[in-house]
């Protein structure tokens, strides 16, 4: 059996929700669980909250910045200055609200 380090050569990232590293040229039907580099399951809620809060706060702050300032010189800098504080609030809120939201969804 070939070692894990040999299997790790020639890997590329693939997919968004199936985040992991896949050997080059492989389709998902050829994958085995030991061929993937995944984050541990206990970190999945935090990773989900991190990605969700980044994307949502980035989108909302971008729309708000565009509506208030328009497409001006320095728009990107202004947008990032608005995004960072909003993300610093959105991330802990997403982590705090997620368990209650899961309970509501599973009870529904």
For each residue, the residues with C-beta under 8 A, 3 or more apart:
1:
2: 6 7
3: 6 7
4: 7 8 34
5: 8 9
6: 2 3 9
7: 2 3 4 23 35
8: 4 5 11 21
9: 5 6
10: 23 24
11: 8 21 22 23 24 37
12: 21 22 24
13: 19 20 21 22
14: 18 20 21 22
15: 18 19 20 22
16: 19
17:
18: 14 15 28
19: 13 15 16 38 39
20: 13 14 15 36 37 38
21: 8 11 12 13 14 36 37
22: 11 12 13 14 15 26 28 31 35 36
23: 7 10 11 26 35
24: 10 11 12
25:
26: 22 23 30 31 35
27: 30 31
28: 18 22 31
29:
30: 26 27
31: 22 26 27 28 35 36
32: 35 36
33: 36
34: 4
35: 7 22 23 26 31 32
36: 20 21 22 31 32 33
37: 11 20 21
38: 19 20
39: 19 43 44 47
40: 43 44
41: 44
42:
43: 39 40 46 47
44: 39 40 41 47 48
45: 48 49 95 98
46: 43 49 50 95
47: 39 43 44 50 51
48: 44 45 51 52 98
49: 45 46 52 53 91 94 95 98
50: 46 47 53 54 91
51: 47 48 54 55
52: 48 49 55 56 94
53: 49 50 56 57 87 90 91 93 94
54: 50 51 57 58 87 91
55: 51 52 58 59
56: 52 53 59 60 90
57: 53 54 60 61 83 86 87 89 90
58: 54 55 61 62 83 87
59: 55 56 62 63
60: 56 57 63 64 86
61: 57 58 64 65 79 82 83 86
62: 58 59 65 66 79 83
63: 59 60 66 67
64: 60 61 67 68 82
65: 61 62 68 69 75 78 79 82
66: 62 63 69 70 71 75 79
67: 63 64
68: 64 65
69: 65 66 72 75 78
70: 66 75
71: 66 75
72: 69 75 78
73:
74: 77 78
75: 65 66 69 70 71 72 78 79
76: 79 80
77: 74 80 81
78: 65 69 72 74 75 81 82
79: 61 62 65 66 75 76 82 83
80: 76 77 83 84
81: 77 78 84
82: 61 64 65 78 79 85 86
83: 57 58 61 62 79 80 86 87
84: 80 81 87 88
85: 82 88 89
86: 57 60 61 82 83 89 90
87: 53 54 57 58 83 84 90 91
88: 84 85 91 92
89: 57 85 86 92 93
90: 53 56 57 86 87 93 94
91: 49 50 53 54 87 88 94 95
92: 88 89 95 96
93: 53 89 90 96 97
94: 49 52 53 90 91 97 98
95: 45 46 49 91 92 98
96: 92 93 99
97: 93 94 100 101
98: 45 48 49 94 95 101 102
99: 96 102 103
100: 97 103 104
101: 97 98 104 105
102: 98 99 105 106
103: 99 100 106 107
104: 100 101 107 108
105: 101 102 108
106: 102 103
107: 103 104
108: 104 105
